[in-house]
Amino acid sequence: MGHDILLPQPKKRWWHKLAVPAASWAVTARLAVHVAGPLDTFIFRKTGGRITLSSVLAGLPVILVTTTGAKSGQLRTIPLLGIPDGENVILIASNWGGKKHPAWYYNLKANPEATITLNGQTAVYAAKELVGEERERCWAKATAVYPGYNAYKKRADGRVIPVMLLSPNGVKVL
């Protein structure tokens, strides 16, 4: 591919300054874990990958990531905040600051090939977990886009939040 990925950059609105901190609150996270994901997926699909609830409310770049279930082998699609890093995408396995890693993290560890859907186009990516300086660089980049990750880190109660890097495999799919 050889080019920077163009993730959705929602137009900045006055309410984003209120919504972004509110999204990291524990009470909001408990609600969002059950409501935001399904709503984001529904809205994302209905608008051809142009809009999500998170992009409208908080101005965050959300993408659809499809993984293969670690145990089931079934395809699993979830909306996630995608942080652009050149042609790569950074994903933070924060699980809203929960005590356990999210299921999609285990899926990528077991089956590191995933697809990303954005603006009606889907491409295949290879995932790897980052460590050391590369992890810290990408964590800093992610918290610059969404400072709420720092609140999640505190709430995770000592759990090291994984940072995943998805790199394009160069194969476009429909």
N, C-alpha and C positions, 0 to 999 in steps of 0.2 A: 504494500500500500504506500508507505513512504511519505505520508502527509499527516498533519495534525487532525485529530478527530474533532468534528464540529458538534459538540453537545448542545442541547437546547440552552439558550441563555435568555430566560424570560425577562421581559422588560421590568426594570426596577420600579416598584410602587412604594408609596409611603408606608403602607401597612406591613411590608416585609421586615422593617426594623423592629416591629412588635412581634410578628409571627415567628421569626427565626429563634429568638430566645425562648419564646413560649413552647416551641416544638421540643426543646430539650428538657422541659420540666418533667418530673416523674409522673405526675398525674396525666399529662398530655401523652407521654409515651405509653402508658397503660391503655389509654383509649386508642391511640394511633396504631398500636400493634394489631388491633382487631378490625379497625375501620379504614385507616388510611391506605393500606396495601390493596385491599379489594377495590376501593374507590379509585385509587390511582390507576390500577390495571384497567378497570372499566372505561374511565375517561380517556386514558392513553389510547386504547384500541378504537374507541369511537371517534377520536379526533385524528386518527392516522399518525399517532406518535408526536403530535404537536403540543398537547396540553396535558397536565396532570393536576390533581388537587394540590400537590406540594409545590408545583411551579407557580400556580396562581396565588396560593396563600403565602408562600414563603420565598418565591423567586429562585427555587433550587432546580438544578439540572437533573431531571429524573429520566432514567432509561429502563427498558425492560430487559431483564437478563433471564435467559432460559438455560437451566442446568439439567443434568441427568441425575436422578435420585441415587444417592449412595447405596441405599438398601433395595429400593423398589425397581430401579432402572427406568422409572417413568420420567418423562419430561416435566419439569417444574419451572414455571415462569413467575417472576416477582419483580415489582418495580423497585429500583434501588437508586440512590444518589450516585451518579457517575462523575468522577472528578477527572477532567482531561489532563493527560500528561503526554504531550506530543501526540503520537498516533495510538498511544495506550490509554487505558481507562483504569483509574484507581477505584477500588471498592473497599469500604471499611465495614468489617463484620461486627458492628457495634451491638446489634440486636437491641437497640433502644436503651442500652446501658444495663441489659439483663445479665444475670449470673452465668448464662450459658451462651455458647456461640450459636448463631443462627443456622438453620438447616442448610441454607444455600452454601454456607462455608464448607460444611462436611461434604456436600455434593461436589463442589469444585475440587476439594482435596482428593476425593475418590475418582472423579472423572473431570480432569482439568479443561476439557473442551466445553465451551459455552457459546451461545449466540447472544448478540446484543441487537435489539431492535430500536431504531431511532429514525424518526421522520419517514416511516413507512418502509425503511430498508433494514435488512437483517444481514449481519456479517458474523463469521465464525472467529472466535478468539480463544487463545490458550491462556490459562490462569496459572499463576504461581504465587506462593505466599512470600512476602518480603521479610527480610531480617536486617538487623544492623542499621548502617547509615542509610541504605536505600529505603528501609521502612520508615525511619525518622524523617527523611526528606518528603516522602509521600504523605506521612501523617500530617506534617506541617502544611503541605499543600491542601490537604483535605480540610483541616481546621480553618484555613483561611477562607474556604468556600462556605463551610458550615461549622461555626464555632461550637455548636451544640455537642460535637464529638467529645470535647473536653469534659462536659458535664456527664456524658455517658461513661467516660473513662473513670470518673470518680464514683459513679453509681455501680460500676461493674464489680466493685468489691474485690479488687486485686486481680481480676481476670485480665490477662493481656489481650487486648482487642486486636485480632488479626487484621493485617493490611494485605489485600490481594491486588496484584497487577495483572490486567488482562491485555494481552498483546495480539494484534490481528494475525490470523493464519493466512491471510491473503485470498481467502475463498469467500466470494459473495454468494448468498443464497437468496431465494425469493421471500 
